[in-house]
Amino acid sequence: MQFDLEVRVPISPTPDFFRRIHFMAASLRRLEGMLGRWTLTVCVGGDVEAENLSETQPWSKNYPVTWRWVDREKFRRDNYWETSREVFRQPIRGRIVICADADVIFVRDFSDLLHELHRDPAVAGVIAHAPPVRGPEMADLWPRLCERYGVPVPPPIHQHTGWDFMTKNRMTPVYYNFGAVFVPADLMGSLAAEIEPADNFVSSILETFFRFQIALTLSIQKAGLPARALPLRYNFPNDRRFDERHPGELAAIRILHYLRHEIVHREDDFADLSRVAALIGRGDLRGSNEVLRKTLEMLYPAVAAEESAHYSSEDAGRARTPARL
């Protein structure tokens, strides 16, 4: 493989998404002495005319970033689900591939996990916080889906990471949160071949935001791939409830998934550099949100300098390195 690590991310072509990708790339750059050679493949989907993103996002020339536009007609038919599918159509360029959400930032070295997965390949991720559906249909969800898809039912041997405060359903089969899913290159081809048929199947019988996470479980079963559940530190949500229940994992965060909107807003706070500066300047953040703030603070000077060509002198004045409040 050309790279030790390949990260793939689906996004929409909006300023906040581009800025989150910029901070993600900067966070990988900060760790590359430990992670080794890396590349970032960004799949961009929208009902817009494709543009040369290397030119409109010139900061990306400073990083090993590859932009891939989703077919516009396909996007019109299936919206952001098509963008997620495009992630799995890319040529394999890393020994380990991470399929990640855009609201992910890399906090500490996780090269030990990459080495483990290279030696002992398995699809690996943090178990989802809660089941994909609620109510009576949850009881037979996995047996029903697996029977209709023609795959063995995976045993319910994992605990939902949000059990007892987000769900009363404690145990689950292998069912990952898609914030960061690790796939060794040796397994990626088999998984990629199965994910689209599985997604088509799930969407034909269920209407759920979590259809791609369900499709991942079915794809693992269909291809007979080994699977491994990871500790929360490899996909820790910025959620006070998780901070309180998992202080050890909070202290050891490798990958932070800032998916919440209540305290830090993943779209609004990344709409422009002045808003990122305001976030960094906050003095009221605690736990995982404070981890995010500190990480952004370290990365901000480089990111702001690389984006400065996009700003007028007035904007640049607002985007100076912020002071804490």
Contacts in CASP RR format, 6 or more apart in sequence:
PFRMAT RR
TARGET T0000
AUTHOR 0000-0000-0000
METHOD contacts of the structure
MODEL  1
MQFDLEVRVPISPTPDFFRRIHFMAASLRRLEGMLGRWTLTVCVGGDVEA
ENLSETQPWSKNYPVTWRWVDREKFRRDNYWETSREVFRQPIRGRIVICA
DADVIFVRDFSDLLHELHRDPAVAGVIAHAPPVRGPEMADLWPRLCERYG
VPVPPPIHQHTGWDFMTKNRMTPVYYNFGAVFVPADLMGSLAAEIEPADN
FVSSILETFFRFQIALTLSIQKAGLPARALPLRYNFPNDRRFDERHPGEL
AAIRILHYLRHEIVHREDDFADLSRVAALIGRGDLRGSNEVLRKTLEMLY
PAVAAEESAHYSSEDAGRARTPARL
1 92 0 8 1.000
1 93 0 8 1.000
1 94 0 8 1.000
1 95 0 8 1.000
1 185 0 8 1.000
2 37 0 8 1.000
2 39 0 8 1.000
2 93 0 8 1.000
2 94 0 8 1.000
3 37 0 8 1.000
3 38 0 8 1.000
3 39 0 8 1.000
3 64 0 8 1.000
3 93 0 8 1.000
3 94 0 8 1.000
3 95 0 8 1.000
4 35 0 8 1.000
4 36 0 8 1.000
4 37 0 8 1.000
4 38 0 8 1.000
4 94 0 8 1.000
4 95 0 8 1.000
4 96 0 8 1.000
4 114 0 8 1.000
5 28 0 8 1.000
5 35 0 8 1.000
5 36 0 8 1.000
5 37 0 8 1.000
5 38 0 8 1.000
5 39 0 8 1.000
5 94 0 8 1.000
5 95 0 8 1.000
5 96 0 8 1.000
5 98 0 8 1.000
5 114 0 8 1.000
6 38 0 8 1.000
6 39 0 8 1.000
6 40 0 8 1.000
6 41 0 8 1.000
6 92 0 8 1.000
6 93 0 8 1.000
6 94 0 8 1.000
6 96 0 8 1.000
6 97 0 8 1.000
6 98 0 8 1.000
7 24 0 8 1.000
7 28 0 8 1.000
7 38 0 8 1.000
7 39 0 8 1.000
7 40 0 8 1.000
7 41 0 8 1.000
7 97 0 8 1.000
7 98 0 8 1.000
7 100 0 8 1.000
8 40 0 8 1.000
8 41 0 8 1.000
8 42 0 8 1.000
8 43 0 8 1.000
8 87 0 8 1.000
8 90 0 8 1.000
8 97 0 8 1.000
8 98 0 8 1.000
8 99 0 8 1.000
8 100 0 8 1.000
9 21 0 8 1.000
9 24 0 8 1.000
9 40 0 8 1.000
9 41 0 8 1.000
9 42 0 8 1.000
9 43 0 8 1.000
9 87 0 8 1.000
9 99 0 8 1.000
9 100 0 8 1.000
9 101 0 8 1.000
9 102 0 8 1.000
9 104 0 8 1.000
10 43 0 8 1.000
10 45 0 8 1.000
10 80 0 8 1.000
10 83 0 8 1.000
10 84 0 8 1.000
10 86 0 8 1.000
10 87 0 8 1.000
10 101 0 8 1.000
10 102 0 8 1.000
11 17 0 8 1.000
11 18 0 8 1.000
11 20 0 8 1.000
11 21 0 8 1.000
11 42 0 8 1.000
11 43 0 8 1.000
11 44 0 8 1.000
11 45 0 8 1.000
11 83 0 8 1.000
11 102 0 8 1.000
12 44 0 8 1.000
12 45 0 8 1.000
12 46 0 8 1.000
12 80 0 8 1.000
12 83 0 8 1.000
13 44 0 8 1.000
13 45 0 8 1.000
13 46 0 8 1.000
13 48 0 8 1.000
13 53 0 8 1.000
15 270 0 8 1.000
15 271 0 8 1.000
15 272 0 8 1.000
16 266 0 8 1.000
16 267 0 8 1.000
16 268 0 8 1.000
16 270 0 8 1.000
16 271 0 8 1.000
17 102 0 8 1.000
18 57 0 8 1.000
19 270 0 8 1.000
19 271 0 8 1.000
19 272 0 8 1.000
19 273 0 8 1.000
19 276 0 8 1.000
19 303 0 8 1.000
19 307 0 8 1.000
20 102 0 8 1.000
20 103 0 8 1.000
20 266 0 8 1.000
20 270 0 8 1.000
21 40 0 8 1.000
21 42 0 8 1.000
21 60 0 8 1.000
21 65 0 8 1.000
21 102 0 8 1.000
22 57 0 8 1.000
22 59 0 8 1.000
22 60 0 8 1.000
22 303 0 8 1.000
22 306 0 8 1.000
22 307 0 8 1.000
23 105 0 8 1.000
23 270 0 8 1.000
23 276 0 8 1.000
23 296 0 8 1.000
23 299 0 8 1.000
23 303 0 8 1.000
24 40 0 8 1.000
24 100 0 8 1.000
24 102 0 8 1.000
24 104 0 8 1.000
24 105 0 8 1.000
24 106 0 8 1.000
25 40 0 8 1.000
25 60 0 8 1.000
25 63 0 8 1.000
25 65 0 8 1.000
26 63 0 8 1.000
26 299 0 8 1.000
26 302 0 8 1.000
26 303 0 8 1.000
27 105 0 8 1.000
27 106 0 8 1.000
27 107 0 8 1.000
27 295 0 8 1.000
27 299 0 8 1.000
28 35 0 8 1.000
28 38 0 8 1.000
28 40 0 8 1.000
28 63 0 8 1.000
28 106 0 8 1.000
29 63 0 8 1.000
29 302 0 8 1.000
30 106 0 8 1.000
30 298 0 8 1.000
30 299 0 8 1.000
31 106 0 8 1.000
31 108 0 8 1.000
31 109 0 8 1.000
32 38 0 8 1.000
34 109 0 8 1.000
34 111 0 8 1.000
35 109 0 8 1.000
35 110 0 8 1.000
35 111 0 8 1.000
35 114 0 8 1.000
36 111 0 8 1.000
37 64 0 8 1.000
38 64 0 8 1.000
39 64 0 8 1.000
39 65 0 8 1.000
39 66 0 8 1.000
39 93 0 8 1.000
39 94 0 8 1.000
40 63 0 8 1.000
40 64 0 8 1.000
40 65 0 8 1.000
40 66 0 8 1.000
41 65 0 8 1.000
41 66 0 8 1.000
41 68 0 8 1.000
41 87 0 8 1.000
41 90 0 8 1.000
41 93 0 8 1.000
42 53 0 8 1.000
42 65 0 8 1.000
42 66 0 8 1.000
42 67 0 8 1.000
42 68 0 8 1.000
43 68 0 8 1.000
43 69 0 8 1.000
43 70 0 8 1.000
43 83 0 8 1.000
43 86 0 8 1.000
43 87 0 8 1.000
43 90 0 8 1.000
44 50 0 8 1.000
44 53 0 8 1.000
44 67 0 8 1.000
44 68 0 8 1.000
44 69 0 8 1.000
44 70 0 8 1.000
44 83 0 8 1.000
45 69 0 8 1.000
45 70 0 8 1.000
45 75 0 8 1.000
45 80 0 8 1.000
45 82 0 8 1.000
45 83 0 8 1.000
45 86 0 8 1.000
46 70 0 8 1.000
46 72 0 8 1.000
46 75 0 8 1.000
46 83 0 8 1.000
47 72 0 8 1.000
47 75 0 8 1.000
47 76 0 8 1.000
48 72 0 8 1.000
49 72 0 8 1.000
50 69 0 8 1.000
50 72 0 8 1.000
53 60 0 8 1.000
53 67 0 8 1.000
54 60 0 8 1.000
54 61 0 8 1.000
54 67 0 8 1.000
57 67 0 8 1.000
58 309 0 8 1.000
59 303 0 8 1.000
59 306 0 8 1.000
59 307 0 8 1.000
60 67 0 8 1.000
62 306 0 8 1.000
68 86 0 8 1.000
68 90 0 8 1.000
70 82 0 8 1.000
70 83 0 8 1.000
70 86 0 8 1.000
71 82 0 8 1.000
74 82 0 8 1.000
75 82 0 8 1.000
75 83 0 8 1.000
78 85 0 8 1.000
81 199 0 8 1.000
81 203 0 8 1.000
81 211 0 8 1.000
81 212 0 8 1.000
84 199 0 8 1.000
84 212 0 8 1.000
85 195 0 8 1.000
85 196 0 8 1.000
85 199 0 8 1.000
87 99 0 8 1.000
88 99 0 8 1.000
88 191 0 8 1.000
88 192 0 8 1.000
88 195 0 8 1.000
88 196 0 8 1.000
89 192 0 8 1.000
92 185 0 8 1.000
92 188 0 8 1.000
92 189 0 8 1.000
94 185 0 8 1.000
95 114 0 8 1.000
95 118 0 8 1.000
95 184 0 8 1.000
95 185 0 8 1.000
96 114 0 8 1.000
96 117 0 8 1.000
96 118 0 8 1.000
96 182 0 8 1.000
96 183 0 8 1.000
96 184 0 8 1.000
96 185 0 8 1.000
97 182 0 8 1.000
97 183 0 8 1.000
97 184 0 8 1.000
97 185 0 8 1.000
97 188 0 8 1.000
98 180 0 8 1.000
98 181 0 8 1.000
98 182 0 8 1.000
98 183 0 8 1.000
99 178 0 8 1.000
99 180 0 8 1.000
99 181 0 8 1.000
99 183 0 8 1.000
100 179 0 8 1.000
100 180 0 8 1.000
100 181 0 8 1.000
101 178 0 8 1.000
101 179 0 8 1.000
101 180 0 8 1.000
101 257 0 8 1.000
101 259 0 8 1.000
103 179 0 8 1.000
103 257 0 8 1.000
103 258 0 8 1.000
103 259 0 8 1.000
103 266 0 8 1.000
104 179 0 8 1.000
104 180 0 8 1.000
104 235 0 8 1.000
104 255 0 8 1.000
104 256 0 8 1.000
104 257 0 8 1.000
104 258 0 8 1.000
105 255 0 8 1.000
105 256 0 8 1.000
105 258 0 8 1.000
105 292 0 8 1.000
105 295 0 8 1.000
105 296 0 8 1.000
106 254 0 8 1.000
106 255 0 8 1.000
107 253 0 8 1.000
107 254 0 8 1.000
107 255 0 8 1.000
107 256 0 8 1.000
107 291 0 8 1.000
107 295 0 8 1.000
108 252 0 8 1.000
108 253 0 8 1.000
108 254 0 8 1.000
109 254 0 8 1.000
110 234 0 8 1.000
110 254 0 8 1.000
110 255 0 8 1.000
113 124 0 8 1.000
113 182 0 8 1.000
113 230 0 8 1.000
113 234 0 8 1.000
113 254 0 8 1.000
114 182 0 8 1.000
117 124 0 8 1.000
117 182 0 8 1.000
117 184 0 8 1.000
117 228 0 8 1.000
118 184 0 8 1.000
121 184 0 8 1.000
121 186 0 8 1.000
121 187 0 8 1.000
121 226 0 8 1.000
122 184 0 8 1.000
122 187 0 8 1.000
122 225 0 8 1.000
122 226 0 8 1.000
122 227 0 8 1.000
122 228 0 8 1.000
123 181 0 8 1.000
123 182 0 8 1.000
123 183 0 8 1.000
123 184 0 8 1.000
123 187 0 8 1.000
123 191 0 8 1.000
123 216 0 8 1.000
123 220 0 8 1.000
123 225 0 8 1.000
123 226 0 8 1.000
123 227 0 8 1.000
123 228 0 8 1.000
124 181 0 8 1.000
124 182 0 8 1.000
124 183 0 8 1.000
124 227 0 8 1.000
124 228 0 8 1.000
124 229 0 8 1.000
124 230 0 8 1.000
124 234 0 8 1.000
125 176 0 8 1.000
125 177 0 8 1.000
125 180 0 8 1.000
125 181 0 8 1.000
125 182 0 8 1.000
125 228 0 8 1.000
125 229 0 8 1.000
125 230 0 8 1.000
125 234 0 8 1.000
125 235 0 8 1.000
126 161 0 8 1.000
126 176 0 8 1.000
126 177 0 8 1.000
126 179 0 8 1.000
126 180 0 8 1.000
126 229 0 8 1.000
126 230 0 8 1.000
126 231 0 8 1.000
126 232 0 8 1.000
126 234 0 8 1.000
126 235 0 8 1.000
127 158 0 8 1.000
127 159 0 8 1.000
127 160 0 8 1.000
127 161 0 8 1.000
127 172 0 8 1.000
127 174 0 8 1.000
127 175 0 8 1.000
127 176 0 8 1.000
127 177 0 8 1.000
127 229 0 8 1.000
128 160 0 8 1.000
128 161 0 8 1.000
128 172 0 8 1.000
128 175 0 8 1.000
128 176 0 8 1.000
128 177 0 8 1.000
128 210 0 8 1.000
128 213 0 8 1.000
129 160 0 8 1.000
129 161 0 8 1.000
129 162 0 8 1.000
129 166 0 8 1.000
129 167 0 8 1.000
129 177 0 8 1.000
129 237 0 8 1.000
130 160 0 8 1.000
130 162 0 8 1.000
130 166 0 8 1.000
130 167 0 8 1.000
130 169 0 8 1.000
131 138 0 8 1.000
131 141 0 8 1.000
131 160 0 8 1.000
131 167 0 8 1.000
131 169 0 8 1.000
131 172 0 8 1.000
131 175 0 8 1.000
132 141 0 8 1.000
132 175 0 8 1.000
132 206 0 8 1.000
132 208 0 8 1.000
132 210 0 8 1.000
132 211 0 8 1.000
132 213 0 8 1.000
132 214 0 8 1.000
133 141 0 8 1.000
133 206 0 8 1.000
133 208 0 8 1.000
134 167 0 8 1.000
138 169 0 8 1.000
142 153 0 8 1.000
142 154 0 8 1.000
142 156 0 8 1.000
142 173 0 8 1.000
142 217 0 8 1.000
143 153 0 8 1.000
145 202 0 8 1.000
145 205 0 8 1.000
145 214 0 8 1.000
145 218 0 8 1.000
146 152 0 8 1.000
146 153 0 8 1.000
146 154 0 8 1.000
146 218 0 8 1.000
146 221 0 8 1.000
147 153 0 8 1.000
148 201 0 8 1.000
148 205 0 8 1.000
149 198 0 8 1.000
149 201 0 8 1.000
149 218 0 8 1.000
149 221 0 8 1.000
149 222 0 8 1.000
150 222 0 8 1.000
151 218 0 8 1.000
151 221 0 8 1.000
151 222 0 8 1.000
152 221 0 8 1.000
153 173 0 8 1.000
154 173 0 8 1.000
154 174 0 8 1.000
154 217 0 8 1.000
154 220 0 8 1.000
154 221 0 8 1.000
154 227 0 8 1.000
155 173 0 8 1.000
156 171 0 8 1.000
156 172 0 8 1.000
156 173 0 8 1.000
157 171 0 8 1.000
157 173 0 8 1.000
158 171 0 8 1.000
158 172 0 8 1.000
158 173 0 8 1.000
158 174 0 8 1.000
158 175 0 8 1.000
158 229 0 8 1.000
159 170 0 8 1.000
159 171 0 8 1.000
159 172 0 8 1.000
160 166 0 8 1.000
160 167 0 8 1.000
160 169 0 8 1.000
160 170 0 8 1.000
160 171 0 8 1.000
160 172 0 8 1.000
161 177 0 8 1.000
161 232 0 8 1.000
161 242 0 8 1.000
162 241 0 8 1.000
162 242 0 8 1.000
163 169 0 8 1.000
163 170 0 8 1.000
164 170 0 8 1.000
165 241 0 8 1.000
165 245 0 8 1.000
166 241 0 8 1.000
173 217 0 8 1.000
174 217 0 8 1.000
174 220 0 8 1.000
174 227 0 8 1.000
174 229 0 8 1.000
175 213 0 8 1.000
175 214 0 8 1.000
175 216 0 8 1.000
175 217 0 8 1.000
176 213 0 8 1.000
176 216 0 8 1.000
176 217 0 8 1.000
177 213 0 8 1.000
177 235 0 8 1.000
177 257 0 8 1.000
178 212 0 8 1.000
178 213 0 8 1.000
178 216 0 8 1.000
179 235 0 8 1.000
179 257 0 8 1.000
179 259 0 8 1.000
180 234 0 8 1.000
180 235 0 8 1.000
180 255 0 8 1.000
180 257 0 8 1.000
181 216 0 8 1.000
182 230 0 8 1.000
182 234 0 8 1.000
183 191 0 8 1.000
187 223 0 8 1.000
187 225 0 8 1.000
187 226 0 8 1.000
190 223 0 8 1.000
190 224 0 8 1.000
190 225 0 8 1.000
191 216 0 8 1.000
191 219 0 8 1.000
191 220 0 8 1.000
191 223 0 8 1.000
191 225 0 8 1.000
193 223 0 8 1.000
194 218 0 8 1.000
194 219 0 8 1.000
194 222 0 8 1.000
194 223 0 8 1.000
195 212 0 8 1.000
195 215 0 8 1.000
195 216 0 8 1.000
195 219 0 8 1.000
198 214 0 8 1.000
198 215 0 8 1.000
198 216 0 8 1.000
198 218 0 8 1.000
198 219 0 8 1.000
198 222 0 8 1.000
199 211 0 8 1.000
199 212 0 8 1.000
199 215 0 8 1.000
201 215 0 8 1.000
201 218 0 8 1.000
202 208 0 8 1.000
202 211 0 8 1.000
202 212 0 8 1.000
202 214 0 8 1.000
202 215 0 8 1.000
202 218 0 8 1.000
203 211 0 8 1.000
206 214 0 8 1.000
208 214 0 8 1.000
219 225 0 8 1.000
220 227 0 8 1.000
231 249 0 8 1.000
231 252 0 8 1.000
232 242 0 8 1.000
232 246 0 8 1.000
232 249 0 8 1.000
233 249 0 8 1.000
233 252 0 8 1.000
233 253 0 8 1.000
233 254 0 8 1.000
233 255 0 8 1.000
234 254 0 8 1.000
234 255 0 8 1.000
235 255 0 8 1.000
235 257 0 8 1.000
236 242 0 8 1.000
236 246 0 8 1.000
236 249 0 8 1.000
236 250 0 8 1.000
236 253 0 8 1.000
236 255 0 8 1.000
236 256 0 8 1.000
236 257 0 8 1.000
236 288 0 8 1.000
237 257 0 8 1.000
237 258 0 8 1.000
237 259 0 8 1.000
237 260 0 8 1.000
237 288 0 8 1.000
238 256 0 8 1.000
238 257 0 8 1.000
238 258 0 8 1.000
238 259 0 8 1.000
238 260 0 8 1.000
238 263 0 8 1.000
238 264 0 8 1.000
238 288 0 8 1.000
238 289 0 8 1.000
238 291 0 8 1.000
238 292 0 8 1.000
239 260 0 8 1.000
239 288 0 8 1.000
240 263 0 8 1.000
240 286 0 8 1.000
240 287 0 8 1.000
240 288 0 8 1.000
242 249 0 8 1.000
242 250 0 8 1.000
242 288 0 8 1.000
243 250 0 8 1.000
243 286 0 8 1.000
243 287 0 8 1.000
243 288 0 8 1.000
250 287 0 8 1.000
250 288 0 8 1.000
250 291 0 8 1.000
253 288 0 8 1.000
253 291 0 8 1.000
256 288 0 8 1.000
256 291 0 8 1.000
256 292 0 8 1.000
256 295 0 8 1.000
258 264 0 8 1.000
258 266 0 8 1.000
258 288 0 8 1.000
258 289 0 8 1.000
258 292 0 8 1.000
259 266 0 8 1.000
260 266 0 8 1.000
261 267 0 8 1.000
263 285 0 8 1.000
263 289 0 8 1.000
264 279 0 8 1.000
264 285 0 8 1.000
264 289 0 8 1.000
264 292 0 8 1.000
268 275 0 8 1.000
269 275 0 8 1.000
269 276 0 8 1.000
269 278 0 8 1.000
269 279 0 8 1.000
270 276 0 8 1.000
272 315 0 8 1.000
272 319 0 8 1.000
273 303 0 8 1.000
273 304 0 8 1.000
273 307 0 8 1.000
273 311 0 8 1.000
273 315 0 8 1.000
273 318 0 8 1.000
273 319 0 8 1.000
274 315 0 8 1.000
274 318 0 8 1.000
274 319 0 8 1.000
276 296 0 8 1.000
276 300 0 8 1.000
276 303 0 8 1.000
277 300 0 8 1.000
277 318 0 8 1.000
277 319 0 8 1.000
277 320 0 8 1.000
277 321 0 8 1.000
277 322 0 8 1.000
278 322 0 8 1.000
279 293 0 8 1.000
279 296 0 8 1.000
280 293 0 8 1.000
280 296 0 8 1.000
280 297 0 8 1.000
280 300 0 8 1.000
280 322 0 8 1.000
280 324 0 8 1.000
281 293 0 8 1.000
281 322 0 8 1.000
281 323 0 8 1.000
281 324 0 8 1.000
281 325 0 8 1.000
282 293 0 8 1.000
282 324 0 8 1.000
282 325 0 8 1.000
283 324 0 8 1.000
283 325 0 8 1.000
285 292 0 8 1.000
285 293 0 8 1.000
297 322 0 8 1.000
300 321 0 8 1.000
300 322 0 8 1.000
301 321 0 8 1.000
304 319 0 8 1.000
304 320 0 8 1.000
304 321 0 8 1.000
307 319 0 8 1.000
308 316 0 8 1.000
308 319 0 8 1.000
311 319 0 8 1.000
END
